[in-house]
């Protein structure tokens, strides 16, 4: 399943789940894992 096959609501849910997982990872491992502005600086909305 590609991103084009997802509805806007499904895409929003997926993004939220990804953000939650990243937040949990950062809490567990610390912000320094990504360093600087982070690897996903250009992806965050």
DOGUZA-45942 format. One record per residue (C-alpha): residue number from 1; residue in three letters; x, y, z. Coordinates in steps of 0.5 Angstrom, whole numbers, plus 2048, in hexadecimal, padded with zeros to 3 digits. Layout:
# residues N
{resi NUM resn ALA x X y Y z Z} $
...
# end
This chain:
# residues 45
{resi 1 resn UNK x 800 y 800 z 800} $
{resi 2 resn UNK x 803 y 807 z 7FE} $
{resi 3 resn UNK x 802 y 80E z 801} $
{resi 4 resn UNK x 7FD y 80F z 7FB} $
{resi 5 resn UNK x 7F8 y 80A z 7FD} $
{resi 6 resn UNK x 7F7 y 80D z 804} $
{resi 7 resn UNK x 7F2 y 812 z 805} $
{resi 8 resn UNK x 7F3 y 818 z 809} $
{resi 9 resn UNK x 7F1 y 816 z 80F} $
{resi 10 resn UNK x 7F5 y 80F z 80F} $
{resi 11 resn UNK x 7FB y 813 z 80D} $
{resi 12 resn UNK x 7FA y 818 z 813} $
{resi 13 resn UNK x 7F9 y 812 z 817} $
{resi 14 resn UNK x 800 y 80F z 815} $
{resi 15 resn UNK x 804 y 815 z 816} $
{resi 16 resn UNK x 801 y 816 z 81D} $
{resi 17 resn UNK x 803 y 80F z 81E} $
{resi 18 resn UNK x 80A y 810 z 81C} $
{resi 19 resn UNK x 80B y 816 z 820} $
{resi 20 resn UNK x 809 y 812 z 826} $
{resi 21 resn UNK x 80E y 80D z 825} $
{resi 22 resn UNK x 813 y 812 z 823} $
{resi 23 resn UNK x 811 y 816 z 82A} $
{resi 24 resn UNK x 812 y 80F z 82E} $
{resi 25 resn UNK x 818 y 80E z 82B} $
{resi 26 resn UNK x 81B y 814 z 82C} $
{resi 27 resn UNK x 819 y 814 z 834} $
{resi 28 resn UNK x 81C y 80D z 834} $
{resi 29 resn UNK x 823 y 80F z 830} $
{resi 30 resn UNK x 823 y 816 z 831} $
{resi 31 resn UNK x 823 y 81C z 82C} $
{resi 32 resn UNK x 82A y 81B z 82B} $
{resi 33 resn UNK x 829 y 815 z 827} $
{resi 34 resn UNK x 827 y 819 z 821} $
{resi 35 resn UNK x 82C y 81F z 822} $
{resi 36 resn UNK x 82B y 826 z 820} $
{resi 37 resn UNK x 824 y 828 z 81D} $
{resi 38 resn UNK x 823 y 820 z 81C} $
{resi 39 resn UNK x 823 y 81C z 816} $
{resi 40 resn UNK x 81C y 81D z 815} $
{resi 41 resn UNK x 81C y 825 z 815} $
{resi 42 resn UNK x 81A y 826 z 80E} $
{resi 43 resn UNK x 814 y 821 z 80F} $
{resi 44 resn UNK x 811 y 823 z 815} $
{resi 45 resn UNK x 80A y 828 z 814} $
# end
